[in-house]
């Protein structure tokens, strides 16, 4: 069964608001507040933000010269005004912004840098040690810190002359968002100017965002939620973006309760929504100014939904991805939220959706199939990966790899994943990557990893390990082996030692057996 929007995008120019939304806003509302940074108290109007982006563009032009168009500019930093400025400056001069996941280890960042080959890496001082260990990744890669000082990013921007925008091209890449592939290899999702524009339009409709909106963002800008759904949508529509460099329940609650800021929109993963609700500083009054509290990235419990509804807050669920932005979202309506527990809502307006079963046929209402997507927000593919790009599309439709169904009332549900990826704390984790690290331990003969429900993180990883004969390695030693090679959210929360890994005749791991084994109290040995 398919859902379609009316009309198709063309290859024609999208206009100023799509190709340079900050320049547009600086023309129509120059004095309106664009940004407020909680950590420093800095704030910029749209005119000031436009000027800073113009100077940052001048810095990039001076540094890169004729190589700027298409050049990748990587950033390893927490949320800040600098992040926003650099992202839009890249689009303005034709470069490509590559926000890096600061949760990753140097070993995990290295293949990403090798893939995108950035001309420049900008980093916070907090990550200096990681960057130092990556200095040999590319001898031609320049490195600049965001720290204060004559060599820092801010000083270089201030010293640069404003740059005029390059000629408009809505189909040029402006962002690369890296996500791990099913084999554990990182993939750079190409986001064009057109993709970013339509993704923001989609979220503006489902999120009911406009010039009067004030959005608080403490989800990292290396995610599509933070960078596109929250930041770009808010700024494109002329609202105010309140930037937080990290999530802590007390600080977020204080920001939400600040009537001077008057935050209207906040996006969280379920674990953040739960942490807010359980924090001693929580009060319904703190959230009373919210138009809605948006949630995505992991399953949402009905108990959590009801707890917020009791406090007068609509906790609205949704489903999206780097490759398409917002795909599905529950309407901002108390009755819709209450009557559709477990649902991820209705399709975004500028997106075609199909649920496809065996043989490429559209399944009927209530039947389970794979979600296929088509529309101007959908990525053209993966950076430097033509085979993976070709495999992800069928007849122009992007295949999500997620299984879902359409209910009689038109609401959608995500049922399961075709692949074995699980989501821990809002982060995608791919078992193959974790298994590869574990298998590199000299005492491990065989291993399999599955995701299981977890109250705190939504899901967490469980590793089933077969030791080599005579080995006496402990779970603590194996966990230590993972520390230098995997980000914390990817490391298995539990390690079980077993005699054998169940496999099919063709050698594939029977992960459903392992999930059942997890709930079986007869497990022989637990680390």
N, C-alpha and C positions, 0 to 999 in steps of 0.2 A: 504494500500500500504506500502511495506516494503523497507527499504534501508539497505544493509548489507555490512560489510567489509569482505575482503577475509582472511580466516584463523581464528583460534581460539586459545586462550591462553591455556596453559596446567598447571598442578599443579607443573611442574618442577620449579627449582630455576630460578629467573629472572636475576641473575647476579649481580655483584658489583654495577653497575650504578643504579640499581633499589633499592637494599637493603641498600646501603650506598652511595648515589650520591656525598656527600662531600668528602668522603675518595677516591672515584674514581678521582674526580677533583684534589685533593691534590697530587695524583700520576702523573697525566698527565700534569697539569698546576699549579704547586705549587705557583708560584709568581704572577699569575694573580689576579687582585683585585676581591674579591667576594662581599664584603659589604662596603657600605658607609652610615653612620648615620648622617642625616642632623642636628638633635638637638645637637649633641656633637662634630661632626667632626671626630669621630672615624672611622677607616677603617680597614679591615682585608683582607689579601690575602687568597687564598684557603688553603694554608699550615697553616696559623695562625688560620683560622676558624676551620680546622680539629683538630688542637691541643686543641683549646678551647672546642670543642665538646667532645673530648676524656677526658679532665679533668672534664667537667660537667658530663659525663658518670661515671667517677670515683666517683664523689660526690654522684650521685644517688645510685651507688652500695654500697658505704660506709653507706649511710643513710638507705637504704631499705634492704640491705643484700639479703637473698634468696627470699625475697618477691618482688624483683624488676620486674621480668618478669610478664607482665600483669598488674602491678600496674598503677593506674591512677595518673598523675601529672597535676594538674589544674593550670592555670595561668590567673590572672585577671590583665591585663597590656596593655598598649598601645604598638604600634609597636616599636620594638627595636632590637638591635643585640642580647640581652639576649633572646628575644622571639625565634629567629631563632636557637640560640645555644641550648636552652632547647628542642625545638621541635625535632631537629635531634639527640640530646643526648638520648631522650626517645626512638626513633627508634633504635638507636645503641645498647642500653642495654636491649631492649625488653619491655620497659614500654610504656604507652599510654599517649600521649599529649592531654590535654583537654583545649583549649583556651576558656575562658569565655567572654561573651559579657559584656563589662564594661558599657554599657548603661542600663543594667537591674538593678532593685532595689534589695535590700537584700531579699525581699519576693519572688522575681522571681528567684533569684539564689539558694535559699534554696532547692527547689525540684530537681534542677540539681545536686547539691552536694550530696543530698540523693541518687540519682539514680546512680551516677558514683563512689561514695565513694572514693574520692582521698586520697592517702597516704600523699600527700603534696600539699599545696596551696601556690603558689608564687604570690606576688602582688606588684604593684607600691604603693608608699606612698600616691599617689593621692586617692587611694581607701581604705585607712586604716580604715576609719570609717565604710565602708560597711563590710569589713572583720571582724572588731571587733564585729559587730552585728551578724556575722555568726560563732562566736567562738564556740558556743554550737552545731553547726550542726553535728559535729562528733568529740568526744573527742580524737579519735586516729589520727585525721588529723593534721599533722605538718604544721606550717605556717612560711614562710620566705619572707622577703621584698627584693625588688631589690635595695633598697637604699644603699648608700655607708656605710661602717662600717664593723667591724669584723664579725657581724652576718648576713650580707647581702649576697645575692646570689653570687655576683662577688667575694667577699673574700673567700667564701667557694669553689668556682670553682678553684681559684688560688691556694688554699691550698691542692687541691686534686691531687692524682697521676692519670695518664692517664689510661683509662680502655680499654681493648680490646673489640671489638664487640662480641656480643653473636652469636651463630650459626644462619645462615640465615634461615628465614622463611617468604617468601613473603606474605603468607596468614594470618599472625598474625596482629591483630589490632595495628596501630601505632598512630592514631588520632581519637578522638571523636569530632564531630562537632554537637553542640546542636541546634536544630531548634524546634520551637513550633509545636505541633501536631494540627490537626484540632479540637480537643476538648479543646485546650488550654494547654494540658499537654506537657512538653518538651520531645523531643525525641533525643537521641544521635545517630547520624549517624556514623556507624562504617566505618572507612577508613583503609584498610589494606595497607601494603607496595606495593602490586600489584596494588591496586586501585589508590594509589597516583602516582605510576610510569606511568600508562597508562593515567591517567587524565592529567599529565604533558606532556606526549607525544602528546596527542590530542591537547592541547593548543599550543604546540610548532609548530605543523603543521599549524593550523589556524592563529596563531599569527606571524608566520615566525620568530621565536626566535632562536638564535644561540650564539656562543661564543662572537661575536662582539656586542651583544645586551646589552643595559643599560636600565633597567626597574625601573621607579620610582613607589613606592608603598606607598600611604597614605590611601588606603582602609584597614580596620582593619584585623588583622591576625585571628580573630575569624570567618571570612567568608572564604568559599572555594575560592572566587576570590583572596583575599589577600594571604592566606596561601598556596594554591595549584597552582592556575592558574598563579599568578604573581611570588611569591617567589620561590616555588619549581621548577617551570619550568625554570626560569632564572638561578637558581643555578645548576640544573641538566644539563643544556645545556652549562654551563661554562661562562655565562654572568655575568654582574655586577648588583647587586640589591641595589638601592638607597632607604633607609628606611626613611620614614617620620612618626612621631608619631601622626600626626593629619592633617586634611585638612583645610587649609585656602587659599582662592583664590590667594592672593598676594604671599604667600610663594611658593605655587605650581607653579605659573607662573614664579617666579624667578628661581626655580629649573629647570624648562623646558627650560628656556632661558640661563642657565649656560652652556656655550660652553666647559668649562673644564670638566664638568660632561658628557656632550653630550648624554642626555637621548634620547633613540630611541623608547621606548614603555611606554605608560601610559594607565591605565585602570580606568574608572570612571563609576559611575551611572549617569543617565541622569541629575539629579539635580546638580551634580558636574560639568558636562560639561556645563550646563546652567550658573552656578555661575561663572565659569571661563570666559565664553563669555561676561558676563555682568559686570565683574569687571573693574574698571577704569584702572587697570594696564595691561589689556589684549592688546595684539598686535599679529598680524599674525606672526611677526618675532620671537616671543618667542616660537612658536610651529613649526618653520620651520625645526627643526632637527628631528621631530617625523616621524617614519616610519608609525605609525598609532595611533589613539586615540580610544581605545576600550571602548565600552559601553555595559552594561547589567544590569539586575535587575529590569527594569521598561520600560514601553513603551517609544519610542523615536519619537519625532515629526519631520516631514519632514522639517519644517522651521529651526530647529536646525541643521539638517544634511546639508542643503543647505548653512547655514551661515558658517559652517566650511569648506565645499567644496570651497566656494568662497575665503577662505583664504588659500587654498591649502592643507588642512588637511582632510584625510580620517577618518570620524567618523563612525566606523564600529560596527554594532549592533550584539548581540548574545544572546544565551539562554543557561542557565546551572542551576545546582542545587548541593547542598551538596552531594546528593546521587549518582551523576554521573560525577561531574565536567563539563567541556565544552561539550555541546550536539550539538548545532547548532551555526554557525557563518557566517556572510557575509564575502566574500573574501576581502582581502586588495587590492581593485581595484576601482578606481574612478567611472568607468562606472557601476560596480556591485552595488556600494553604491547608486548611483544616480537613477538607473533604478529599484530598488527594495525597495521603501519606505515602511516602516512598516514590512519588512521581518526580520526574525532572521537568515536567511541564509541557508547554506548547512550543512549536517551532519558532525560531527567530523569523522576522518578517521577510528578509531578503535572502532566503535560503530554501532550496529544494531538498526534501528528505524522502528517502525510500527505505523500507524495511525489506530486505532481500533474503530469500531462502535458497535452498538447494537449486543448482542449475541456473541461478540468476533471475529467478521469478520473484515478483513482488508477492509477499504473503498477505493474507487477509487480516482484518482487525482482530486483535487478541493473540495472533500467532507470533512466534519468536523468529526473528531473523537478524541479519547484520544491518546496521545503520549505514546507508550510503548518502553522501552529501554532494550538492552542487550549488554553486553560486559565486558571486564576485568576492566574497570574503575568503573563499577556499584557496589555499596555497597552490602555486603552480608546481611545487615539488620540493625535493630535498637537495641541498647544496652538494655538488660534486657526487651525487649518487643517482645516476640515471636508471640503474636497475631497480633500486628501491622505489624511485618515483614511478616507474612504469608499473611495478607490482601493486602500488597503492591506488591506481586508477583503473577503472573499467568503463569504456565508452564515455569518458568525461566525468564520471562519478567517482568521488573519493570514498574509498572503503575504510571505515573507521576501525574495523576489527572488534567492535563492541556489539553485543547482542542486545536487542531490545524488542519491545512490542508497543503497539498503539492501542489504547483502551477505547471503549465505545464512546467516551466523551471527548476523544481527540487528544487526551494527555498521553505522554509517552513515559515508559519506564525502561531503565537499563537493567537487564536481567543478569548478564554475565559478560565475560570477555572471551573472545575467540582465542586469544593468547593468554598467557598466564601472568601477565603484569598485575601487580597489586599496588595500592595507594597507601602510603604510610605518612601520616601527618601532612597530607596534601601533596606529597611528592610521589611521582611514578617510580616504582622499583621493578626492575626486570630480573627475574630469577636467574636467567642465563648468565648475566654479568656477575651476580653474586656467586653462582656455582663455579664460574671460571676462577675466581679468586680463591675460593675454598679448595678447589681441585689442585691448585698450585702448591698447597701444603704437602710436604713430602710424606706425611703419615696418612694421608687420606686416599683411599682407594676409589671410592665412589661417593657421590653426593647429589642431593636434590633439594631444592628450596621451594616452599609454597608460602602463600600469604594466608593468614588466618585472622579472624576478627579480633580486635583489640579495643578495649574501652577507651584508652587514652589516645591512641594514634589512628583509630579507625581500622587499620590493619597493620600487622607486623609480620616479619619473616620468620619462618621456622626452617631450620636446616636439618636434614636427615643425613647422617654421615656414616659411611662404612670405613673403618680403619684397616690399614694394611696388617697382615698377620704379624703378631709380635709387637705392634705399636701400642704405646700407653699414653698417648697424647690426651690432655684434658680439654674440656670445653673452654676453660679460661685461656689456655694456650692458643686454641683455634680462634677465639675472639680477638686475642692480641694480634694474630696474623692478619686480621681484617682491618685493623685500625689504620695502618699506613696506606691501605689500598682502596678503601671504600669510605664514602661519606657516612656519617653516623646513622642517617635515616635508612641506609641500605644494609647496614650490618644486621645479621640475624639476631632477633631478640632471644631466641632459644635454640639450643643445639641438642639434638637427640642422637644417640649412637644406636645403630641398628645393624643387624647381620647382613641384610641385603636390601637393595632398592627395588621395589616392584616395577617390572617393565613388561611391555607387550612383546609378542613374538618378534616384532620388528625392531625392538630395542628402545621404544619410547617409554619414558617414565609414566607410570599410572598415578598421576598426581591426585586424582580423586581418592585413591586408596590411602595415600599419605595424609590427606585431610581427615579421613575417617580415623586413621591411626592416631592422629593428634588427640582426638576426643576419647580414645580408648585408654582406660586406666591400666591396661596390661602392658603398656610400653616397658620394654625390658630395662632400659637404662636412660636416664636423663642427665644432661650436663648441668 
